[in-house]
């Protein structure tokens, strides 16, 4: 299954309360966009390199953690759910000390 077929309304963070005390659910991509804008606005002219890898690592570790919890540690199911090879999953888990 491709992510393009998934309704992004399911990819929401925990509801937050906005200024008008109204509960708002934001699609995950919107929240990530806000976080990225905040990150770049607070760089203070730092000379960053490998930003792509930095952000992949920031997202990948909690993704792996939640998926492993969801599959109750079953690496075969987790790899299938992620659409990756089980060996690749094992490498990623080892990378983050989650094996």
N, C-alpha and C positions, 0 to 999 in steps of 0.2 A: 504494500500500500504506500503510495506517495503522499507526502505531507500536503501537496497541493489539493488533495481530495478531502483534507480535514478542515472542518469549519473552525476558523480561528477564534470563534466565540468560546470554544472549549479551552483555549489556551489563555486562561486568565489568572491573574494573581489573586491573592486573598482580597476580598473587597476592602476598599479604603474609604474613609469618610473625607469628602472634600470640604471646602470652605463653607459651603451652604449646609453642612451637616447632612449631606445626601450620600448614600452608599453608591459607589461607582465601581464597576468592574471594567478593567482595561485589558485589551488583548495583550498577550505577552510581547509581541513585537513593538507595541507602543511603549511599554514599560522599559524594554531594552533600549529603545531609541532615546528615551529621556535619560537613562543612566549613561549612555554613551555621550550625549551632549554635555551632561554634567561633568563627566570625566575629562573631556577635551577642553571645557571652559576653565577647568582648574589646573591645567598643566603648567602654567606659569613659564612658558617658553622652554619647557624641558625638551631635550633631544631624545625622543623615543624612537626605538626601532622594534620591529617584530610585533607591532600592535595587533596584527591579525592573530598570531599565535598566542599572545597574551590573553586576548578575549576568548579564544577557543578554549584555552585552559580554564579560564574563570567559569565558563558555562559547562564544560565537559565534566568536571568533577562532581558538581551537584547532580547533574543529569545521571551519571553513572550510579551515584549513591541512591537516588530515588528509584531508578530502574531495578537495581539489585534488591532493594527493599520490596518493591512491587512483585518481583519474581521470587521472593524469599530465597535469594542467593543462587537460584538456578541459572548458571551461566549460559546454558544452551538456550533457554527461553529468553534471557536478557539479550543475547546476541541476535536472536531472531527478531525480537521486538525492535532493536536498533537498526536492523538491516545490515549487520556486519558479521564477519566471520568470528567464530568463538575464539580462535587464536588471537585475533585483533583485540577482542574484548579483554582477554587475559593480559595482553600487553598494556592496555590502557589502565586496567585495575592495578597492575604492578606499578605503573608510572606514578599513580597517586597513593601508593601504599595501601590499597584496598583489597589485596588478595588474601 
